[in-house]
């Protein structure tokens, strides 16, 4: 399979949707069908990413939900999206075909339609549904924003399609491929998912991000196809000119530098993609920095390198570094070192008397800016990770792209910038610097991508392909981590519910012990095994259920509080209850027979005594406790892309119960606690209160006091009743077990800290630090503060 290609969901469903012939000529029919197929093919991949992003957002909100009902609603919506994904795509394609087929009805000269009763639509009055009104407004707003964003290409497309069908220029909802029609088709296709209002609005946001924003290449493709077939070949849209004055480069004007820094700050994304000359603004700041530091102002003498010569020198330098083994070939290079190595490559093999080739001013500034950007990126990364090596390998390929395409500085969504951000973030977040088996697939994938970027000529298509490949791999990792984390959360919630059931069963048992104290084998049975039977029945059916009432009646019969009646039936009930908690049938029969005195006239000689049975019950309870501590770690998910299973209860053969206290007093269930900690200080209590208000999904950083190594853990779940919290790693693996009180104490003594939510990506923070440093060194009055070195 080619890099970046995912053929599992090929858009074959559009073959089932055919356009009606209508009254159009054969050529118009053919071009409409070809435009429709181009639209379906072009929207398949964005639609797949839209649904994948929506599913991930649902899971992220579910893990941060504070209420169980809200969490279940999010999981339910995510499950419906996963199950109905293929049918949803098919419905969307069918709606697109209907939009094409409705071109004849879109004729404004056609008579107004009527309903089945012969009334016009505006004559039918009904109450306004607030949910439908809000969705209609959201759909209209998405369509309007898309019309504004792609107005120039829509202008041409509307005229060309209008020529085909013999109508006035198509626009708005009448244009079958326009943002209005696509948004309406998407909304109608999503009705089958039956999502709540909030989730439908979230789905529309993903549609706006992944489909509406990426429609320009699709419209260009369809326009080019129609133009090549002779449909209005001379038509050109007339964009409204923007008045942007050409700035002259300042020589020494600190007052103007602050104004020039604002366009430079657009490189971090504020104005990315506009016609603001970000590269020129950054060069202005560099010139001012050199003037303040007393550096050389003019160009060095000698022959200036052409773009092709610079690309050849960069390629030769890459090949040289690929042949050199060792850490020195993978480290980040400063601007001075890059410049020197490029000059050596440019002048390699020249005669001694020949003039030396030098970099032009723009080339030298580009080299320096890229080197400074990578330096800032390196400061944002965690220390000791694999990201630094990957960053060093990417420096020259990205520099080649920046030299060849100024859009690297101008456009925030430039493929090379997005790949640089994605690769460094993946290495920084997912790889911990160890040779663990779980790190190798991702490390190998990143190494392959970086190697391909180094070996092939720089182009936007190459980086787009590499970006799609790594995003697909990271999506699989994220789904696998989400599935593992959800299993841990469900297991923790199940243990919490079982503990509550055991506590309630212990209370009911203690009340009966106080009135009818049992002795001997009966006490051993009720204390060590039958309490688990009550807890399991309570957990499965509830306290008010008939099954739990029946188990309480059996308990009262064993204690003599109710008449026994049929002793054989009572024995069978006791055996069934003991088998539910994992006791073997033969052993349960022996215990019930000895307890009720229903042994056969000639019992076998190997029938255990009461003391032996009591010891077996105690041993059975201890084994169950040991098994309950081992079942907490779930097995890895063999299918990371599959949805997580619904919440399940703990297996009855391994009740998750801590050891019971001595049985000299009435039975009370005990909860396992760590060694008693000192009384929390007021600061610990304040921190614990703050932790109890944090949403699920908050990150913490733990420091090993011995080795000083850092480990990040996510707060996946905590109990508001017992205070237990579940911490997981990035891959969803279970981390340290502690309570909120212990976590607050770790934070108070400096062994842990809360990681603040980062609103910016690694690359955005690096751009902001770069422009801030340039502004500060150029003499700006309000420098931008530096970001912390650790992410």
Secondary structure as the mmCIF struct_conf table of DSSP 4:
data_model
#
loop_
_struct_conf.conf_type_id
_struct_conf.id
_struct_conf.beg_label_comp_id
_struct_conf.beg_label_asym_id
_struct_conf.beg_label_seq_id
_struct_conf.end_label_comp_id
_struct_conf.end_label_asym_id
_struct_conf.end_label_seq_id
TURN_TY1_P TURN_TY1_P1 UNK A 3 UNK A 4
TURN_TY1_P TURN_TY1_P2 UNK A 8 UNK A 9
BEND BEND1 UNK A 11 UNK A 11
HELX_RH_3T_P HELX_RH_3T_P1 UNK A 13 UNK A 16
TURN_TY1_P TURN_TY1_P3 UNK A 22 UNK A 23
HELX_RH_AL_P HELX_RH_AL_P1 UNK A 26 UNK A 64
BEND BEND2 UNK A 66 UNK A 67
HELX_RH_AL_P HELX_RH_AL_P2 UNK A 68 UNK A 83
TURN_TY1_P TURN_TY1_P4 UNK A 84 UNK A 84
HELX_RH_AL_P HELX_RH_AL_P3 UNK A 85 UNK A 101
TURN_TY1_P TURN_TY1_P5 UNK A 102 UNK A 106
TURN_TY1_P TURN_TY1_P6 UNK A 108 UNK A 109
BEND BEND3 UNK A 110 UNK A 110
HELX_LH_PP_P HELX_LH_PP_P1 UNK A 111 UNK A 113
STRN STRN1 UNK A 114 UNK A 114
TURN_TY1_P TURN_TY1_P7 UNK A 116 UNK A 117
BEND BEND4 UNK A 118 UNK A 118
STRN STRN2 UNK A 120 UNK A 120
HELX_RH_3T_P HELX_RH_3T_P2 UNK A 121 UNK A 123
HELX_LH_PP_P HELX_LH_PP_P2 UNK A 127 UNK A 129
HELX_RH_AL_P HELX_RH_AL_P4 UNK A 130 UNK A 149
TURN_TY1_P TURN_TY1_P8 UNK A 150 UNK A 150
HELX_RH_AL_P HELX_RH_AL_P5 UNK A 151 UNK A 165
TURN_TY1_P TURN_TY1_P9 UNK A 166 UNK A 166
BEND BEND5 UNK A 168 UNK A 168
HELX_LH_PP_P HELX_LH_PP_P3 UNK A 169 UNK A 170
HELX_RH_3T_P HELX_RH_3T_P3 UNK A 172 UNK A 174
BEND BEND6 UNK A 175 UNK A 175
TURN_TY1_P TURN_TY1_P10 UNK A 176 UNK A 177
BEND BEND7 UNK A 178 UNK A 178
HELX_RH_AL_P HELX_RH_AL_P6 UNK A 179 UNK A 190
HELX_RH_3T_P HELX_RH_3T_P4 UNK A 191 UNK A 193
HELX_RH_AL_P HELX_RH_AL_P7 UNK A 197 UNK A 210
TURN_TY1_P TURN_TY1_P11 UNK A 211 UNK A 211
HELX_RH_3T_P HELX_RH_3T_P5 UNK A 212 UNK A 214
HELX_RH_AL_P HELX_RH_AL_P8 UNK A 215 UNK A 228
TURN_TY1_P TURN_TY1_P12 UNK A 229 UNK A 230
BEND BEND8 UNK A 231 UNK A 232
TURN_TY1_P TURN_TY1_P13 UNK A 233 UNK A 234
HELX_LH_PP_P HELX_LH_PP_P4 UNK A 239 UNK A 242
HELX_LH_PP_P HELX_LH_PP_P5 UNK A 245 UNK A 250
BEND BEND9 UNK A 251 UNK A 252
HELX_RH_AL_P HELX_RH_AL_P9 UNK A 254 UNK A 265
HELX_RH_3T_P HELX_RH_3T_P6 UNK A 266 UNK A 268
TURN_TY1_P TURN_TY1_P14 UNK A 269 UNK A 270
BEND BEND10 UNK A 271 UNK A 271
TURN_TY1_P TURN_TY1_P15 UNK A 272 UNK A 273
BEND BEND11 UNK A 274 UNK A 275
HELX_RH_AL_P HELX_RH_AL_P10 UNK A 278 UNK A 293
TURN_TY1_P TURN_TY1_P16 UNK A 294 UNK A 294
BEND BEND12 UNK A 298 UNK A 298
HELX_LH_PP_P HELX_LH_PP_P6 UNK A 299 UNK A 300
BEND BEND13 UNK A 301 UNK A 302
STRN STRN3 UNK A 303 UNK A 304
HELX_LH_PP_P HELX_LH_PP_P7 UNK A 305 UNK A 306
HELX_RH_AL_P HELX_RH_AL_P11 UNK A 307 UNK A 323
BEND BEND14 UNK A 326 UNK A 326
HELX_RH_3T_P HELX_RH_3T_P7 UNK A 327 UNK A 330
BEND BEND15 UNK A 331 UNK A 331
HELX_RH_AL_P HELX_RH_AL_P12 UNK A 335 UNK A 346
TURN_TY1_P TURN_TY1_P17 UNK A 347 UNK A 349
TURN_TY1_P TURN_TY1_P18 UNK A 352 UNK A 353
BEND BEND16 UNK A 354 UNK A 354
HELX_LH_PP_P HELX_LH_PP_P8 UNK A 355 UNK A 356
STRN STRN4 UNK A 357 UNK A 358
HELX_RH_AL_P HELX_RH_AL_P13 UNK A 361 UNK A 380
BEND BEND17 UNK A 381 UNK A 381
HELX_LH_PP_P HELX_LH_PP_P9 UNK A 382 UNK A 382
TURN_TY1_P TURN_TY1_P19 UNK A 383 UNK A 384
BEND BEND18 UNK A 385 UNK A 386
HELX_RH_AL_P HELX_RH_AL_P14 UNK A 387 UNK A 404
TURN_TY1_P TURN_TY1_P20 UNK A 406 UNK A 406
HELX_RH_AL_P HELX_RH_AL_P15 UNK A 407 UNK A 410
TURN_TY1_P TURN_TY1_P21 UNK A 412 UNK A 413
HELX_RH_AL_P HELX_RH_AL_P16 UNK A 415 UNK A 430
BEND BEND19 UNK A 433 UNK A 434
HELX_RH_AL_P HELX_RH_AL_P17 UNK A 437 UNK A 455
BEND BEND20 UNK A 456 UNK A 456
HELX_LH_PP_P HELX_LH_PP_P10 UNK A 457 UNK A 458
HELX_RH_AL_P HELX_RH_AL_P18 UNK A 460 UNK A 515
BEND BEND21 UNK A 516 UNK A 516
HELX_RH_AL_P HELX_RH_AL_P19 UNK A 520 UNK A 525
HELX_RH_PI_P HELX_RH_PI_P1 UNK A 526 UNK A 530
HELX_RH_AL_P HELX_RH_AL_P20 UNK A 531 UNK A 541
TURN_TY1_P TURN_TY1_P22 UNK A 543 UNK A 544
BEND BEND22 UNK A 545 UNK A 545
HELX_RH_AL_P HELX_RH_AL_P21 UNK A 546 UNK A 558
TURN_TY1_P TURN_TY1_P23 UNK A 559 UNK A 560
BEND BEND23 UNK A 561 UNK A 562
HELX_RH_AL_P HELX_RH_AL_P22 UNK A 567 UNK A 580
TURN_TY1_P TURN_TY1_P24 UNK A 581 UNK A 582
HELX_RH_AL_P HELX_RH_AL_P23 UNK A 585 UNK A 596
TURN_TY1_P TURN_TY1_P25 UNK A 597 UNK A 597
TURN_TY1_P TURN_TY1_P26 UNK A 601 UNK A 602
TURN_TY1_P TURN_TY1_P27 UNK A 605 UNK A 606
HELX_RH_AL_P HELX_RH_AL_P24 UNK A 610 UNK A 630
TURN_TY1_P TURN_TY1_P28 UNK A 631 UNK A 632
BEND BEND24 UNK A 633 UNK A 633
HELX_LH_PP_P HELX_LH_PP_P11 UNK A 634 UNK A 637
BEND BEND25 UNK A 638 UNK A 638
TURN_TY1_P TURN_TY1_P29 UNK A 640 UNK A 641
BEND BEND26 UNK A 642 UNK A 642
HELX_LH_PP_P HELX_LH_PP_P12 UNK A 643 UNK A 647
HELX_LH_PP_P HELX_LH_PP_P13 UNK A 649 UNK A 651
TURN_TY1_P TURN_TY1_P30 UNK A 652 UNK A 653
BEND BEND27 UNK A 654 UNK A 654
HELX_LH_PP_P HELX_LH_PP_P14 UNK A 658 UNK A 662
TURN_TY1_P TURN_TY1_P31 UNK A 663 UNK A 664
BEND BEND28 UNK A 665 UNK A 666
BEND BEND29 UNK A 675 UNK A 675
HELX_LH_PP_P HELX_LH_PP_P15 UNK A 676 UNK A 681
HELX_RH_AL_P HELX_RH_AL_P25 UNK A 682 UNK A 692
TURN_TY1_P TURN_TY1_P32 UNK A 693 UNK A 693
BEND BEND30 UNK A 694 UNK A 694
HELX_LH_PP_P HELX_LH_PP_P16 UNK A 695 UNK A 695
TURN_TY1_P TURN_TY1_P33 UNK A 696 UNK A 697
STRN STRN5 UNK A 698 UNK A 703
TURN_TY1_P TURN_TY1_P34 UNK A 705 UNK A 707
STRN STRN6 UNK A 710 UNK A 718
TURN_TY1_P TURN_TY1_P35 UNK A 720 UNK A 722
STRN STRN7 UNK A 724 UNK A 728
TURN_TY1_P TURN_TY1_P36 UNK A 730 UNK A 731
BEND BEND31 UNK A 732 UNK A 732
STRN STRN8 UNK A 734 UNK A 739
HELX_RH_AL_P HELX_RH_AL_P26 UNK A 740 UNK A 748
TURN_TY1_P TURN_TY1_P37 UNK A 749 UNK A 750
BEND BEND32 UNK A 751 UNK A 751
STRN STRN9 UNK A 752 UNK A 755
HELX_LH_PP_P HELX_LH_PP_P17 UNK A 756 UNK A 758
BEND BEND33 UNK A 759 UNK A 760
HELX_RH_AL_P HELX_RH_AL_P27 UNK A 762 UNK A 777
TURN_TY1_P TURN_TY1_P38 UNK A 778 UNK A 779
BEND BEND34 UNK A 781 UNK A 782
HELX_LH_PP_P HELX_LH_PP_P18 UNK A 783 UNK A 788
BEND BEND35 UNK A 789 UNK A 789
#
